[in-house]
Amino acid sequence: MTETVRVAVLGCGAIGSLYAAHLARVPGVEVWAVDPWHEHMAAIAADGLRVTGHAEFVAPVHALTDPAALPRCDLAVVATKSLHTAAAVRAAQGALSNAAAVSVQNGVGNEETIAEFVPRVIRGSIVTAGHIPEPGTVRYDAPGDSWFGPFEPSPAGEDEITLLASLLSDGGLRTFAVPDARGPQWTKVVFNAATSPLSALTGLSVGQVCTHPELRTQVERLVAEGLAVCEAAGITLVRDPLESVQEAIDEAFWHKPSMLQDVMARRRTEIDVLNGGIAAEGRRVGVTTPGHDAMVALLHGLESSWTS
C-alpha cells in the first residue's frame, strides 16, 4: 500500500475496539476512534489499544472523545449501539463527507440511518465477540468471520468494499466482500432475535435459554417466524439458525448476550432493531410475526418499569 488509508471507528466499545485495533496493525492504515468514554480514550491515547485473549498485541490508535476533531477519512466503521447511530454519524459527518461507511452493529435498519449522513454505505455482518475488562484494553473472546456487501439504496463501490474487507483480513479479522450481505446479516439477526430477548427477560444465559424445554419452544417459534419473513423477502440465509443455537449450547453456554447486559444495567435495549426489525420487515412482505411482536412489547414494558 503506497498511500495512507484513514479509517474512522465510531463507537469504541468491545466491537469497535477490536476492529480499530486490528485495522491499526496494517501498514499504511491510520485509525481514528471516537467514543465519549473518557477513561478508555485517554488510556488508548497514552499507551495504545491493547488486545488480549485470542490475540495479544498493542495497536496505535488515535483516540478522541470529540468527533469534531476527526480529520477527513476514507472509510468508517460504525460500531455504536443502534440507539446512538444517528447522533454518532451526524457528529462525524464533516469528516465522512466523501467516505464509505460500514455498520458492524446488531439488528437491521442501521444502514438506513447511516445513509442519511454518509454518501456510500456498506452492509455488514459480524460474529466476533469481546469485552472491555479495563480502559485501554479489549479482550478478544470469540473469533468469527465478517461479511461486507453494498447497501442497496446507497451502495459503496466494489473497490471500497473489497479494500476494507482486505484491510481487516490483513489485520487478523477474516472478512469477505460479497455481492449481497443480506444473507449473513439476517442469519445473525434471526438467531439473536430468537435468543437474546428471552435471555434478557429471564436472566438466563444463551445456553440456558436454548436448553430450557419451555423456552426452547419459544426459540424455535421465533426462528420459524424469522425464516418465514426471509423467504417472503427473498433473503437466502447462509446457515440454519438452529445450527447457531446448537453452536451456542456447545461453545458459548454461559454467554450473556448484550441485551441481557443492557437489562442488568437498566439501559435501553436494541429490541427495536432485532425483533422489531423482523416484525417491520414482516409487515412489509405480508408475514405476521406475533412472537416477535410479543418480545418487543415485553422488553418495552420492562424498560418502562425502570422509570415509572
Buried (B, 14 or more C-beta within 10 A) or exposed (E): EEEEBBBBBBBBBBBBBBBBBBBBBBEEBBBBBBBBBEEBBBBBBEEBBBBBBBBEBBBBBBBBBEBEEBEEBBBBBBBBBBBBBBEBBBBBBEBBEEBBBBBBBBBBBBBBBBBEBBEBBBBBBBBBBBBBEEBBBBBBBEBEBBBBBBBEEBBBEEEBBBBBBBBBBBBBBEBBBBEBBBBBBBBBBBBBBBBBBBBBBEEBBBBBBBBBEEBBEBBBBBBBBBBBBBEBBEBEBBEBBBEBBEBBBEEBEEBBBBBBBBBEEEBBBBBBBBBBBBBBBBEEBEBEBEBBBBBBEBBBEBBEEEEE
